[in-house]
């Protein structure tokens, strides 16, 4: 399934950007930030976590990125918000997106760190896609450079919402994933 241009349900008001996108040079501290977030999540959720991976551009050494850490977590059932959303909210996380028609995706924002926690049920094909894309870019500099050039071109444009920028990258992401899949 392809991602829709708009989430099925945004929790709280949508936050328009109406600007360009800032891409920071790769920061070697980003993996350490993820490691801290991972440790925190493991303390809060323990064995409810079935998978936890740093994904997105901040997970690819050398790649410029919005300075926002993205990570993906698999739980037994992402619809069962009581199992993970409530404990995370007590820790300061905020549920921002609930997408029942797109793999039951949930997006939470952590306190004190620019980040996005993407939650899916274990075995969701979107998790495999995110990890495959990250790993491919880590090991194929030509596609990393292509992706970065595309991001830079798109980032220079004015976007009403950050999601519009993300959606605009779909074509190059699909082309890279086509090369990455056996």
N, C-alpha and C positions, 0 to 999 in steps of 0.2 A: 504494500500500500504506500502511496506517495503521501507526503505531508500536505495537508490543506493549507491554504494561505492564511487562515485565521483559526485560532484554537476554538474548540467547541465551547469551552467555558473558561473565561478568565475570572479568577477569584480576586475580587477587588477591582478598582478602576483600571482601565487600560492606560498605559503611560506613553503618550505620543513622544516621538523623538524630534521630528521635523528638523533634521540636521543630517550632516554627514556622519560617517562611522569612524571612530578613532581606532587605528591599528597600531599597537605598540610593538617595538622590536621584541624578539623572543627574549624572555627573562628566565635565566636558569634557576630562579627561585620558585617558579611555578610548580615543578614537581614536589618541592618541599611543602608548599601550601596544600597541595592535594594530599600529601602524606598526613598532614595535621588534620585535615577534614576527615580522612579515612579513619584515623585513630578515634576521632570524636564520634563518628557514626558507629564504629564497632563498640564503643563504650555504651552508647545509647541503645542500640538495637541488637547487638550480639549476634546470635545465630539466626535471626530473622533475615540477615543479609545473605543472599546466595551468591552474589557477585557484586564487585565494586571496582570500577575501572575509571581511570582518568582518560577522558576522551576530548574531542574538539581540538582546536588549533593550539591551545596552550599545552597540549600533551605531545606536540611534535617539535623536537629540538630544531631550532633555526627558523621556525615559521612565525612570521608576524601574526599578531592576533589581537582581538579585543581583549583587554586585560581582565577577563572574566573566566574563572576556572569552571569548566564543564566536567561533570562526572556522571556516570550511569550506574544505577543500582538495580539489581534484580531481587525481588522478594517473591514469596510463594504466590501471592495474588495481589496485584497492585490495586484492585478494587477494594480490598480490605484496608481502608485508610486507618481504621482504629489500631491496626497492628503496627503502623510505622509513622503516620502523619501526626497523630496525637503526641507520641513521645518526642518527636522532632520539634513540634510546636512548643512543647514545654522547655526545650533546649534553646528556643529562639528562632527556629526556622519558620518560614511563612509559605503556606501553600498558595501558589499563584496561578497555576493552570491545571485543569482537569479535562482530559480529552478522551471521553468514553469510546468514540468511534475510531480513534487512532491508537490501537494497541493498549487501551486503558492507561495511557501515559499520564503521569503526574509530574509537575515541576515545582520544586521547592527552592526557596532562596535562603541561604544560610545567614546567620547574624555575623556582622563584623568582617565579612569577606565578600568580595565581588565574585559570585558564583551561581551556578545553576545545577541543582541535583535533579537529574532525570530518572524517574522510577518507572519500571516496567515489571511485568510478571516474568518469572524465570522461563527461559526458552523463547522469549519474544525475538522474532527475526530482526527487529530494529537494533537490538543490542549487538547482534553479530555484525550488522552493517556498520555501526559506529566504530566498533573495534577493528574491523577489517579496514575501514577507511584510514583510521589512525595508523595502523601497522603498515599499510601500503605507503602512506606519505613518509613515514619514518625511514623506509627502506628504498624509496624511489625518488631521488632528488629531482628528476625531471618533472614528475607530477607534482611534487611539493612546490616547485617554482611556478608551474602552470597555475596551480591553485592560488598561490600567493599573488600572482599577477592579476588573476581574475578578481580576487578579493580587493586588491588595491584599486582597480578600476571601479568596482561597484561601491567601495567605501567612499569614494570621492563624490558620489551622487548624494542628493538630499532624499532622505527616507522619512515617511510619516511614522512608521514603526520599525523597530529593529528587526522584527520578524519578516518584513518586506525585503530587507537586505538578505536575510538568511534564505528566503525563498528564491531570490534572484540567483543564488549560487547553485541551484538544483541541477542545471544542465551540466556544468563542469563536474559536479560531484558524481552525477550519473555516468558520465564518460570515464572518469577515473575508476569508479567501482566496476565498470564493465571490464576494464583491464585487470583489475584486482581479482575478480572472480575466476576460478579455474574453469 
